[in-house]
Amino acid sequence: MSITGQRLRMLREEKQWSQEAVARRLGISRTAYNKYESGAIQPVRKLKELAGIFGVSTDYILGSVEQREEATTVTKAHRQMQKYMGLSDNGRKIVDLTLDAVYAHEERQDSLPKVEG
């Protein structure tokens, strides 16, 4: 097993996800994902997505660095978008309504005069 495969397996198991669950998030078959973990193929086209899903850097997955690096803001945003896209239509409507309400609330707060104490 390659270092990439070892790390993917470890990251997946930490989240207690099945290979099927990760494959579904990536939009590939379980068999294809299994080949990433076994080291039969490198996840070239899905590397950034994997980093986003697991919240680590691509360098960490590839074994170029030993330390896990904190996910960047862009990676975190990508991970949130992946979650959003995995929701049902009804789930996305609920998130949209909630986001719109919070945004409107914050806009109102920003428009209030600041009271100094």
Secondary structure in CASP SS format (residue, H / E / C, confidence):
PFRMAT SS
TARGET T0000
AUTHOR 0000-0000-0000
METHOD secondary structure of the structure
MODEL  1
M C 1.00
S C 1.00
I H 1.00
T H 1.00
G H 1.00
Q H 1.00
R H 1.00
L H 1.00
R H 1.00
M H 1.00
L H 1.00
R H 1.00
E H 1.00
E H 1.00
K C 1.00
Q C 1.00
W C 1.00
S C 1.00
Q H 1.00
E H 1.00
A H 1.00
V H 1.00
A H 1.00
R H 1.00
R H 1.00
L H 1.00
G C 1.00
I C 1.00
S C 1.00
R H 1.00
T H 1.00
A H 1.00
Y H 1.00
N H 1.00
K H 1.00
Y H 1.00
E H 1.00
S H 1.00
G C 1.00
A C 1.00
I C 1.00
Q C 1.00
P C 1.00
V C 1.00
R C 1.00
K C 1.00
L H 1.00
K H 1.00
E H 1.00
L H 1.00
A H 1.00
G H 1.00
I H 1.00
F H 1.00
G C 1.00
V C 1.00
S C 1.00
T H 1.00
D H 1.00
Y H 1.00
I H 1.00
L H 1.00
G C 1.00
S C 1.00
V C 1.00
E C 1.00
Q C 1.00
R C 1.00
E C 1.00
E C 1.00
A C 1.00
T C 1.00
T H 1.00
V H 1.00
T H 1.00
K H 1.00
A H 1.00
H H 1.00
R H 1.00
Q H 1.00
M H 1.00
Q H 1.00
K H 1.00
Y H 1.00
M H 1.00
G C 1.00
L C 1.00
S C 1.00
D H 1.00
N H 1.00
G H 1.00
R H 1.00
K H 1.00
I H 1.00
V H 1.00
D H 1.00
L H 1.00
T H 1.00
L H 1.00
D H 1.00
A H 1.00
V H 1.00
Y H 1.00
A H 1.00
H H 1.00
E H 1.00
E H 1.00
R H 1.00
Q H 1.00
D H 1.00
S H 1.00
L C 1.00
P C 1.00
K C 1.00
V C 1.00
E C 1.00
G C 1.00
END
